[in-house]
């Protein structure tokens, strides 16, 4: 089955040189050997396909030996005319990794990214749910039916841990540790991590696992079950959206719950290092965006107890 970037490549009539594509295929093999996720590989290869198309359309060199800083800057300038800076930055980082790999493989003598600056990305705080929306979302999941208990456990776990959709999807019943309120999950990059959850999430998970015993597929070790068996990505995303609709929240998606986890954790006083560990973030630049979401609210809460003039 063709990947996303291969499908995109077929939509254009411009032929990218065989030499350029041969290097991108070698790079893809390197990424797979490095155990990168399919999503990461798709982003990297899609970025390289866009670069190859741009070079070919504009009569620029496609031999990696002759691609210069000026060619790359022209490409990124072109992207900035039609794309968000954050999307251009993603392509910048992907292509930078490619040329660093070429340099390490001794395929190029000089990395054209040397002394090049990445596109400036405004540090706009990511969207998060308000306290009222969180309460409405949890209320929408109240009930004693199977779907209610499953969805309550799922939503609370998203909010309590900041799990990615793929991480939550692959949880097994045997991995839920009620003694320590912890779950070991497979995270991005296929490494394992342990996340912890609170008592209300533990109670919601316990209620769900108890009612799950009446499900026809209860012997299946995958935690989340629907009518047709274990839930996949699309089904979980659909459940989150449905519960959001019921709570009056338009277009709710799992990643917004991840944003909200970081915001609420920082507001409650958890330090950034612990939030990064729990959420599986490795980049402090990314973490700073979540910190920005909570900064104003944290300042407001802090002033209530630490006002410099209230003590006089």
C-alpha positions, 0 to 999 in steps of 0.5 A, a space after each residue: 500500500 503506497 504511503 501518503 508521501 508517495 500518493 502526493 508525489 503521483 499528483 504532480 507531473 514534475 519528475 524528481 531525479 532518480 539520484 535525489 529519490 535514491 538518497 531519500 529511499 536510503 534515508 528512509 531505510 536509515 529512519 526505519 533502522 533507527 526505529 522511528 514511528 511511521 508518522 515521523 517517517 511520513 513527515 520526513 519523507 513528505 518534506 523531502 518530496 516537497 523539496 525535490 518537487 520544488 528543485 525540479 520545478 525551478 530548475 535547481 540542482 537535485 544532486 545533493 552535492 550541489 544543493 546550497 543554502 541559497 536553494 534551501 532558503 528559496 524553498 522555505 521562503 516559498 513555503 512561508 507564502 502558503 503555509 503556517 510558520 509552524 508547518 514550515 519549521 517542521 519541514 525545516 527540521 525534517 530536511 535538516 536531519 536528512 542533510 545531517 545524515 548525508 554529512 555523516 554518511 560522507 555523501 556531502 562535504 559541507 552541510 548547507 544548513 550550517 549557519 542557517 536559521 530556522 523559520 521564526 515561529 510565533 509562540 502562540 499558546 496551543 488551544 486548551 479546554 477551559 475548566 467549564 468545558 472539562 466539567 461539561 465533558 466529564 458530565 457528558 460521560 456520566 452514566 451506567 451503560 458500558 459506553 459511558 463507563 468506557 468513555 469516562 475512563 478514556 477521557 479521564 486517562 487522556 486528561 490525567 496523563 497527556 497520552 498520545 492517541 496511539 499510546 492510549 489505543 495500545 494499552 492492555 488490561 494487564 498493563 494497568 497497575 492499580 497498586 501504583 496508579 500507573 500504566 506502562 505504554 509504548 510511546 513515540 519512537 517505540 520506547 516504553 514509559 510509565 505514566 501515572 494517574 489520579 484516584 478519580 481516574 483509577 476509580 473510572 478505570 476500575 468501573 470500566 474494567 468491571 463492566 468490561 467483563 460482560 463484553 463478548 470480547 472480554 478475553 482480549 487483552 487490549 483495554 478499549 473494546 467496542 462492538 466490533 472488538 478492540 478500538 482503533 485510532 479512528 474509533 477513539 477519535 470519533 468517541 472523543 469528538 462525540 463526547 465533545 459534541 455532547 458537551 458543547 465543544 466543537 471538533 474536540 480531538 485527542 491532541 487537544 486533551 493532551 494540550 489540556 493535560 499540560 496546561 492543567 498540570 502546570 497550573 496545579 504546580 507540577 514543574 515543567 520537567 515532570 510534565 515533560 516526563 509524564 507527557 513524553 516530551 523531549 523538546 523544551 521549545 515545544 514544552 514552552 508553548 504549553 507553559 505559555 498557555 498556563 502562565 497567565 492563569 498561574 500568575 493569577 492564582 499565585 497573586 491570590 496568595 503571594 500579593 506583594 502589597 496584601 501583607 501591608 
